[in-house]
Each structure stands twice: as structure tokens, then as C-alpha cells.
Amino acid sequence: MKLRIPALIRWLALFVALSVAVPTQAQETVPGADAAAIQQVIRSQLEAFQADDWQRAFGFASPTIQTRFVSPEIFSQMVRSGYQPVYRPKGVEFREIKPGQSGPTQEVFVVGPDGLSYLAFYTMELQPDGTWRISGCYLVRAQDESV
């Protein structure tokens, strides 16, 4: 069976999101310093998307994501084809952050370029050097709200 590249990219993105988004009760809260650092990483990647700086945006992805998508160019194809609300958001609002066994999940409310509302659930991974990287993002259509 031969898969077209866009179908393969969507399948890989779904696989990544589902494989890392396993909520558990590893701890009750995420420390404030970690929450601030996590939000800064996500903000920085969103800024890189706005500038179409794919090398920089790819740098905020976890090593596992980088290995799966191989290059900034392939990563950009996946983001542009399947993640328009975070690629070109009209509005962004950080919401709840929850701990999980494989790392915290940051909920981000976004208004996409289509004017529709979405919740983006970013799973995060702590690196050996103490920095945070994005290990997945899962989008859910939200009730219409404004930022």
C-alpha cells in the first residue's frame, strides 16, 4: 500500500499526539517556574511559526519528535497541513497545565485563521539539561469563545 506524503504526515502527527498524551497522577501540580518555562517554549515556537523560521521551530521539539520528522522541512509540512490553528493563530491564551507521567500537558486556547476556536494540548518533556521541549500537540475543536 502506497501512502501519499500528506496522509503519512497526518498519520504520524496523530500517532505522536496519541502516544505521548497519557494523563496520570504523577504529581498534583506543576511548579510555577516549570509552568513559566513551558509557556515560554510554546510561545517561542509559535513566534517561530509566525516567522516561518522552521529551523528554530523544530528546535523546540523533543528529540523524539525531531527523529520522527527528520528535518525542519518535513516538520513544516506536517504543521502547515495539520496544525493551521497553531501555525497561524489569530489569538492565543494559556490555560491549565496538568502534570502527567510522561510530562506536563499545557492547555492553550487558540483562535485559528478560520476564526474557529480550538484547544491545543501541548505535551512537554524535560530534557537532561533541565530545559523543556514539546513532545506533542493535540488539537480539539472548542466552543466558540474569544481570547
C-alpha angles and dihedrals in degrees: 000000000000118000122204114235096248091051091048092049092050090048092050092048092051091046092051093048094048095043095056103033099085109141116210138153100256090144135348102240141015112239114251095243091053092047091052092048092048092050091049091053091051092045090050092051091048089052090050089051090052090053093042086236096154096172090058094041091050089052090066091058120096119256089255092056091045090052092049095049095036098202143024089251094058090042089053091053090053094048096045094047101041109019107048093143091063095031093058109010121176090203138009131196125176114223135169124352118203131190120238139179094256093038141297123308118219116204113214123185111214136179107216127219086262089062092246123128124243139176113223114200109203116196113206134205127204112226125217089252091058097255125123126237133184112256098179147343126213121190125210125182107245134203111276109274135145130240 
